[in-house]
């Protein structure tokens, strides 16, 4: 594996990034569609979109990514909107590298709090463990948010003392 990271989204990335999301078996089809809309907005509007991206690639092939940006109507909050690692590479540290890169960038830009929303479904248990491993705390759970039996779990982390 020859992993590198970049902060630039290319129009040719959309198909491979959708495939990364689909490979996980976690995202509903409409969630992949919404993520692609967000990426299209980033391509069209750039920095003005309010979104940033970090893409992990093996050679030239995107294998993981995250989309993040300032939380609207907050002074220094940020959201991680989407994060996915190709299924056959999960558990190899790529997600940890992505989140470390994002946290450093958010701190560099004056961010203090990071928010992540995820599903409460059983299939997302490893995802929630991942966030907790990285010192995110479950702050709220909204039952039946995404669908009956599929709650939204909101995680938060303060990075104002980031080192």
Beta strands, then each sheet from edge to edge (+ up, - down):
strand 1: 3-6
strand 2: 52-58
strand 3: 61-70
strand 4: 77-85
strand 5: 113-119
strand 6: 137-147
strand 7: 150-158
sheet 1: 1+ 2- 3+ 4- 5- 7+ 6-
end
